[in-house]
Amino acid sequence: MSYDRAITVFSPDGHLLQVEYSMEAVRRGSTVVGVQGKDCVVLAVEKRAIAKLQDSRTIRKIANIDDRTVLAFAGLTADARVLINKVRLEAQSYRLTMEDAPSADYLARYLARIQQKYTQQGGVRPFGIATLVAGVNDDDKGVKPYLYQTDPAGTHSRWKAQVIGGRNSKSLREFLEKQYQDLTDEDLTEQKCVRLAVQALLEVVDSGAKTMQLCVVRQGGIKVMLDEKSIQEHVDEIEASMEEEKKPTE
């Protein structure tokens, strides 16, 4: 029997093969890096090369969900569009019912619930995307932003730093773990978090700032998209320090 024909049938070794295939779709996607600092979250996305005649503004891997929440994804763009619309609708419904903005934790849990539902019903297939969600929560009066991840299986979790998508996500995650070991919360300023995210992406991109997109979520859920010039300044600094390290010491 082919256990990958039906989404709701486990294989004898306990795997849902269609869900694992959807995770492979995420690995084939663009790399997304998320870093949480003491008062910000940075989302950095690899921009793949596009056709010369295509408008680059129509290819976006970072999307606004609500006034205080932002989402970046890796995987199938069409699947992401459908899922983002569902979450936006829920955010508006929450505002209408509760007369308050939904927290990032609530939206991440809702996102994971939708993804999980599509692993347990016949006639559908899992969403081929993983997401990083950045936004503020209500437990600290909506001041500090937090970072969450969801995957095609419907798992949601909070992270200090995470990488999704791309073939090198495991080695990039190890790089971030190594960097985090030597840092305290006070060290994790916005400048340091942006630098960390850019440094991680430089491991997988070739053209510097041209192939990166960066969004910073600050205190209170204020979102800022960094322009190419600002990103290039960080790239130049990192490359200069790497050249300095390579020089032999006298």
C-alpha positions in Angstrom: 0.0 0.0 0.0 1.2 3.5 -0.8 0.9 5.4 2.4 1.6 8.8 0.7 -1.6 8.6 -1.4 -4.0 9.6 1.5 -3.2 12.5 3.9 -5.1 10.9 6.8 -3.3 7.5 6.8 -0.3 6.9 8.9 2.6 4.8 7.5 3.5 1.7 9.7 6.5 3.7 11.2 4.2 6.5 12.4 4.7 9.1 9.6 2.2 11.2 7.8 4.0 11.3 4.5 2.1 14.1 2.9 2.9 16.4 5.8 6.6 15.5 5.4 6.4 16.3 1.7 5.0 19.7 2.6 8.0 20.3 4.9 10.2 19.5 1.9 8.4 22.2 0.0 9.4 24.6 2.8 13.0 23.5 2.5 12.9 24.3 -1.2 11.7 27.8 -0.4 13.6 31.0 0.3 15.5 31.4 3.6 13.8 33.4 6.4 15.7 34.5 9.5 14.0 35.9 12.6 15.9 37.4 15.6 14.4 38.7 18.8 16.1 41.5 20.7 15.5 43.2 24.0 12.9 45.6 22.4 12.5 44.5 18.8 12.2 41.6 16.4 14.0 41.5 13.0 12.7 39.4 10.1 15.1 39.0 7.2 14.1 37.2 3.9 16.1 36.0 1.0 14.8 37.4 -2.3 15.2 34.9 -5.1 16.2 36.1 -8.6 13.2 37.2 -10.7 12.7 37.6 -14.5 14.0 40.8 -15.9 10.6 42.0 -17.0 8.9 41.1 -13.7 8.0 43.8 -11.2 9.9 42.9 -8.0 7.3 44.8 -5.8 4.7 42.0 -6.6 7.0 39.4 -5.0 6.8 39.9 -1.2 7.7 37.3 1.4 6.8 39.7 4.3 3.2 40.5 4.9 1.3 42.7 7.4 -1.4 40.7 9.3 -2.6 43.5 11.6 -1.4 46.9 12.9 0.9 45.2 15.4 1.8 41.9 13.7 3.9 40.9 10.7 4.4 37.5 9.0 7.3 36.1 6.9 7.0 32.8 5.1 9.0 30.1 3.3 7.5 27.8 0.8 4.7 28.0 -1.8 3.7 31.7 -2.3 0.2 30.8 -3.5 -0.5 28.7 -0.3 0.9 31.6 1.7 -1.6 34.1 0.1 -4.6 31.9 1.0 -3.4 31.4 4.6 -2.5 35.1 5.1 -6.0 36.1 4.0 -7.5 33.7 6.5 -5.4 35.1 9.3 -6.2 38.7 8.3 -9.9 37.9 8.4 -9.6 36.4 11.8 -7.7 39.4 13.1 -10.5 41.7 11.8 -13.1 39.5 13.3 -11.3 39.5 16.7 -11.2 43.3 16.6 -14.9 43.5 15.9 -15.8 41.0 18.6 -13.3 42.0 21.4 -12.9 45.7 20.5 -9.1 45.2 20.8 -6.2 44.1 18.7 -5.3 40.4 18.7 -1.9 39.4 20.2 0.9 37.8 18.1 0.5 34.7 20.3 -3.2 34.4 19.4 -2.6 34.9 15.7 0.2 32.3 15.7 -2.0 29.8 17.5 -4.8 30.5 15.0 -2.4 30.0 12.1 -1.2 26.7 13.5 -4.8 25.6 14.1 -5.6 26.1 10.4 -2.4 24.3 9.2 -3.2 21.4 11.5 -6.8 21.1 10.3 -5.4 20.6 6.8 -3.5 17.5 7.9 -6.5 15.7 9.3 -9.2 16.0 6.7 -9.8 14.1 3.5 -10.0 16.0 0.2 -7.4 18.6 1.1 -3.6 18.8 1.3 -1.3 20.5 3.8 -0.2 24.1 3.3 3.3 24.0 1.9 4.6 26.9 4.0 6.2 27.6 7.3 5.9 31.0 8.9 7.7 33.3 11.3 5.3 35.7 13.1 6.5 38.8 14.9 4.3 41.1 17.0 3.4 42.2 20.5 1.3 40.4 23.2 -1.1 41.7 25.8 0.6 40.1 28.9 3.2 43.0 29.0 0.7 45.7 27.8 1.8 45.3 24.2 5.3 46.7 24.7 7.9 44.1 23.7 7.6 42.2 20.4 8.0 38.4 20.3 8.9 35.8 17.6 6.8 32.7 16.8 7.1 29.9 14.3 4.4 27.7 12.7 5.1 24.7 10.4 2.9 22.6 7.9 2.2 20.1 10.7 0.4 22.8 12.7 3.0 23.2 15.5 3.5 26.7 16.9 6.3 27.8 19.2 8.1 30.9 20.5 11.8 31.5 19.6 14.6 33.8 20.4 16.0 33.3 16.9 14.9 30.9 14.2 15.6 30.0 10.5 13.1 28.5 8.2 13.3 27.5 4.5 16.3 26.8 2.3 18.8 23.9 2.3 21.1 25.5 4.8 18.6 26.3 7.6 20.2 23.8 10.0 23.7 25.3 9.7 22.3 28.9 9.9 20.4 27.9 13.1 23.6 26.6 14.6 25.3 29.9 13.6 22.6 31.8 15.5 22.9 29.5 18.5 26.6 30.1 18.7 26.1 33.9 18.5 23.4 33.9 21.1 25.6 32.0 23.7 27.9 35.1 24.2 25.1 37.7 24.3 22.9 39.0 27.1 19.5 40.7 26.6 21.1 44.1 27.0 23.5 43.3 24.1 20.6 42.5 21.7 20.0 46.1 20.5 18.1 46.7 17.2 21.4 47.3 15.5 22.9 44.1 16.7 19.8 42.0 15.7 19.8 43.5 12.2 23.5 42.7 11.9 22.9 39.1 13.1 20.1 38.5 10.6 22.0 40.0 7.7 25.1 38.0 8.6 23.1 34.8 8.6 21.5 35.6 5.2 24.9 36.4 3.7 25.7 32.7 4.1 23.1 31.9 1.4 22.8 35.0 -0.8 25.4 36.3 -3.3 24.3 39.8 -4.3 24.2 41.5 -0.9 21.3 43.9 -0.1 19.7 43.4 -3.6 18.6 39.9 -2.6 17.4 40.7 0.9 14.2 42.1 2.5 14.2 43.2 6.2 11.5 44.3 8.5 12.0 45.5 12.1 9.1 45.3 14.6 9.7 47.7 17.4 8.1 48.4 20.8 4.3 48.7 20.6 4.2 46.8 17.3 5.6 49.6 15.1 6.9 48.1 11.9 9.7 49.5 9.7 10.8 48.1 6.4 14.5 48.8 5.8 15.5 50.1 2.4 18.2 48.7 0.3 20.7 51.4 1.2 20.4 50.7 4.9 20.8 47.0 4.4 23.9 47.5 2.2 25.5 49.5 5.0 25.2 46.5 7.3 26.5 44.2 4.5 29.6 46.5 3.9 30.3 46.5 7.7 30.1 42.8 8.0 32.3 42.2 4.9 34.9 44.7 6.1 35.1 43.0 9.5 35.5 39.6 7.8 38.3 40.9 5.7 39.9 42.4 8.8 39.8 38.9 10.5 41.4 37.3 7.5 44.4 39.5 7.6 47.4 37.8 9.3 48.4 39.3 12.6 52.0 40.5 12.9 
